[in-house]
Amino acid sequence: MLNKIFTPFQDVKTSNKTIIVTIWLLIMFGFWFLSAMTSTTHLFPTPTQVFKGLFDVWNEGLITHLASSLSLCFQGIFFSVIISMLLAYLTPIAAFKGLGTFASKLRYLPPTGIAFYVTIMMSGARTIQVWVLVIFMSTFLITSLIQMIKDIPQEEFDHAKTLGCTRLEMLWEVVIKGRLDYVIELVRQNLAIVWVMLVTVESILIAAGGLGVLIKNGDRLGSNGRVIAVQAIIILVGIGLDFLLTKIRKMAFRYSNY
């Protein structure tokens, strides 16, 4: 077994994978316990402080704040997917190719700059939050979708031609319908961008709540336990969303084998 787990590109049994993950988790938690107990810098809070922080944020309305963050996240994803798909699917048309290409280059803009211009153009703090997320995620998702279209093998377009498809039918059948499973996978990959941005975006409107507000409150109070507890929740919810989208893709597209 040892030879297999240390050999590149070697297939490993599911049971062995579980053992490997368990060992790494034990190492990680062991390092945490030792660092928290022996460190003089108090960089890591103790497990007791983290559980106390979790209890405190629960009493502050953790479920309500989590619901607010999920609502903001889903709104951002919904509008981002629509805009990104529209611009990306127009790139095979020469007259509109520049729109998607330009939008993809905006991914180099910092979030602060995006928030500044969105605040000028729109009113309503919640609307500003949503559209900052939409613009930020769309720039990355458009880039991924354009690359997805470029990676489609020429054989698929040739096959569509032999079936008598027009250019528009090729766009619909090969690019749009034929790559829906890839779109879900790209949304799953880019979802992390929205989820990570929540802490920054939720600071625009503190009254609306959210996990980002809980982190800022913990930071303001100097409570490392609260901050780590909320960050752990953010990671776990993010992993859950990632797992859910993977399951949806595999259930909806059973031929998808990646």
N, C-alpha and C positions, 0 to 999 in steps of 0.2 A: 504494500500500500504506500509506503514512504516514497518509493521510486516513482510511483504514478503521480502523487500530489506535487512532486517537485520537478516533473518533466513537462516541458512546454507542449501545448496542444494535446494533452492526454485526457481521454475520457475518464471521468470519475463517477462512481456510483452515488446515488442520491444520499444514501446513508453516510457515506464518507464526506460528502459536502456538508451535511448537517453537523458532523463532528468538527470539521474545520471551522465552520461559522461559530459553533459553541466555544471552541478554544479561543478564537479571536475575541469573542464577547467577554470571556473570562479574563483575558489579558487586559482588555480595555477597562473593565470595571475594577480589576485589581490595581491597575495603574492609577485610576481615579481615587480609590480608597487610600492608597499609599501617599499620593500627592496631597490629598486633602488633610491627611493626618500628620504628615511629617514636614510639609512645606512651611517655611516661615513667611513667605510672601502672600499666602492665602489667595493664590491665583484661582484655585478651584474650591468651591464651597463643599462642605461635607455632605454626605447623603442625608443627614438629619436636617441640614439647612435647606436642601433642595425639597425634601418632603414638606417641610414647614412652609416654604415658598409656594409649593403647589396647593397646600391647604389655604393659604392666604388669597391666592388668585382665584381659587374656587369660590371663596366667600365674597370676592369682588364681582362675581358674575362671569366666571370663565365661559360658561356655555353661551351666554348672550354675546360676549366678545368674539367667541369662535364663530358663531352664526353670522355676525357682522362681517368678519374677515372672509368667510366662505362666500357670502352674498357678493361682496366686492370683487372677489376673485372670479366667480362665475360670470358676473356681468362683464368684466374685462375680457375674459376668454371668449365669450359669445360674440361680442362685437369685433374682437381681434380676428377671430377665425373667418368671419364673414368678409371683412375688409381684405385680409391677407389672401384668401382664396380668389376673390374678385381680381385683385391686382396681379397675382401670380398667373392666373389662367388667361389674362390678357396679354402676357408677355410673348406668346407665340405669334401674336398679331403685330406686325412691324410698327403700325401707327401708335400702339399703346405700350410697346416694350420699354420705352424710357420711363414710364410711370413706376413700374415695378422695380426697375433697376435703381432709380433715384430713391425710392422708399427704402430699399434694402441698405443703401449707404447711410441712411439716417441712424443706423444702429450705433454709430460712433458718437452720437450726441449724448452728453451726460444727462441723467435724470433731472438734475436741477434746472438745466436749460429747458428741457421739455416742460417741466412744471411751470416755469416762468411764462412761457408763451401760452400754455393752456389756460393759466389763470387770467391772462389778459383777454383771451378770446371768449371765455365761458364764465357763466355765473353759477353759483351753487357749489358748495364745497364737495358734496358727494359726486356731482357731475365731474368736477375737476379730478377727483380721485380716480374715477372710472376711466376717464380719457387719458390720463397719464399712463395708466396701466395698458390701455388699448394701444397707444402709440408705441410704447416701449416694447411690448410683446410683438406687435405687428412687424416691426423692423426686422426682428430675428426670424419670425415665422415666414415672412415673405422670402427671405434669403434661403431658408430651408426648402420651401416649396418650389422656388425657381430652380434650385439645384436638383430637386427630385425630377422635375420635368426634363432637365438636361440629361439625366441619367437613364431615361427610358430608352431601351435598345431600339435601334432603327428597324429591326426585324418586326417589331410590333406595329409600327406605322406601315411597313410594307405589306404586312398581313391584312391590315385594314383596307389598304388600297386594292388588294386582290379581291376583297369582298365587295368592292364597289362603293366604299364610303367616300363621301365628299370631304373637303378639308374641315368643315365645321363638324361633321359627324366623327371624323378622326379625333378632333379635340374633345368631343363629348365622350366617345367610347373608350379611347386609349388613355387620355390624360385625366379627365374628370372622373368618370365611372371606374375606370380600370385602376385608379390609384387611391381610392377612398381609404383603404386600409393603411396606406402610407401616410395619409393626412392625419389619421387618428394617432399614429405613432409619432409624427412630428409635433402634434399638439401636446402629447404626453411629454415629449422631451423639452418643449418650450414652456410648459406649465410651470416648471421650476423658476423661470424668470419672473413670472407674475407673483408666485408665492414668496420669493425672496424679496421682491420690491414692496411687499405689504407694509413692512415696518416703516419704510421711508414715506410711502404714500399716505398711510393712516395718520401721520403726524400733521397732515394738512388740516384735518378736522378731528380734533381730539374728542369732541362731544359725540361723534358717531361711534366711538369705541373701536374695538378690534384687538387682536393679539399684539399688534405693534404698540398700541397704547399701554397695554400691560407691561411690555418690556421697558417703555420709557418711564413708567411709574416706578418700576423696580430699580431702574438706573438712577432715577431722581432720589429714591430713598436709600441708595447705596446697598441694596439687597441683592447680592450675587445669587442667592438661593432662588429668588423669584425669577431673575433673568434666565438662569439655566433651566428652571422648570418650564417656563414659557417656550424657550427655544427647543426643549425636548418635545413639547406638544407640537410645535410647528414642524419639526422633522417627522414625527410620527404621522401627523395628518398628511404631510406631503407624500410620504411613502405610501400611505393608504390611497391617496388619489392616483398616484403612479400605478399601483397595483390594480385599481379599479378600471382605469383606462386600458390597461393591457388585457384584462379579462373581457372588457367590452369589445375590443378589437378582435380577439380570438373567437368570441361567441358570434359576432356579426359576420366575420370573414374567416370561416373555418379553413380555407385554403392558405391563409397567411401562416407561414412557417418560420417566422423570425421572432 
